[in-house]
Amino acid sequence: MPEIPKQPSVKRESVTRTLLVAFFVSLVCSSLVASAAVVLKPRQIANALLDVRKNILEVAGLLQPEGDVNELFAAVEPRVIDLETGAYLDDVDPEGFDPVQTRKDPKLSVVIPAELDIARIGRRSKRAVVYLVRDQGEITRIILPVSGYGLWSTLYGFLALEPDGNTVADIIFYSHGETAGIGDFLTKEPWRARWPGKRVYDDAGELRLEVSKGRVAADDPLAAYRVDGVSGATLTGNGVTNLIRYWLGDHGYGPFLKNIQGGGS
Ligand SMILES: Cc1cc2nc3c(=O)[nH]c(=O)nc-3n(C[C@H](O)[C@H](O)[C@H](O)COP(=O)(O)O)c2cc1C
């Protein structure tokens, strides 16, 4: 019987070698990516904090283009509050308070009842950090973190109120996933400029502040509480109204603002 010629071993070896090389290359690459993620994590956290502080300084009216954000932030007083009572929790360090983590903890957060969940948040932390600016001990601005669903995404921002707790000083949205060129009007300066001076509650204490559908008519009796909406992007505007109404309502910062309006400091 004729002998069957053996397969040259070089071929099998080269397949094994190729697989081994591919394995080691991917091992080295994944180790590099993992180490980079670990090494860069503290820097990412620091940058995120810096960004938050910059936005707070901006609505506080304290941001200076050449200034050091962390130094300027020393003029801002972060305070942790209990949202249900509106009272300050002086034993809780605002530096260590992480609203994102707290919101996930069932012991430290509450489910928002469906009928109140107009901002479609689902649940919220029992506590929040508010930011105060003072001049000679007197509050000059109150800055409140706000969030809620727009059309496609959760919008995150800061609403600044005058010391009466009833007049808008400024608003900024620093994160959203609305459509570029349609729903992103909320980050544009001309729209932001329409907020200062708007009133939150009417004389009967009713929460009235909202974004209109389209422009607010000059003779609108509720013009003091209404901000121009953007035609073609009403749904994102509705999301802003809903988050404002939730966070300034009784389940949000309402009790805290009542304390301020009642002379609390
Ligand atoms: C691709 C696409 C993306 C859209 N993105 C947004 C958006 O981010 N925000 C928004 O309010 N409307 C957006 N719209 C428009 C809404 O579907 C809706 O028509 C609009 O908000 C209604 O506003 P109006 O009543 O002023 O016309 C988008 C529409 C399309 C087709």
The ligand as an ORCA input file, in Angstrom:
! r2SCAN-3c Opt
* xyz 0 1
  C     -36.026     63.386     14.070
  C     -36.819     64.303     14.937
  C     -36.247     64.760     16.121
  C     -36.962     65.611     16.956
  N     -36.386     66.042     18.106
  C     -37.083     66.845     18.923
  C     -36.526     67.295     20.158
  O     -35.385     66.998     20.531
  N     -37.309     68.074     20.939
  C     -38.589     68.454     20.591
  O     -39.246     69.152     21.365
  N     -39.112     68.052     19.421
  C     -38.398     67.264     18.585
  N     -38.949     66.866     17.429
  C     -40.280     67.398     17.074
  C     -41.376     66.713     17.872
  O     -41.627     65.445     17.360
  C     -42.655     67.532     17.850
  O     -43.127     67.633     16.539
  C     -42.444     68.945     18.355
  O     -41.824     68.951     19.615
  C     -43.795     69.631     18.496
  O     -43.561     71.015     18.628
  P     -44.577     72.064     17.977
  O     -45.918     71.721     18.538
  O     -44.086     73.415     18.436
  O     -44.490     71.905     16.497
  C     -38.259     66.014     16.601
  C     -38.818     65.547     15.408
  C     -38.111     64.707     14.598
  C     -38.747     64.216     13.326
*
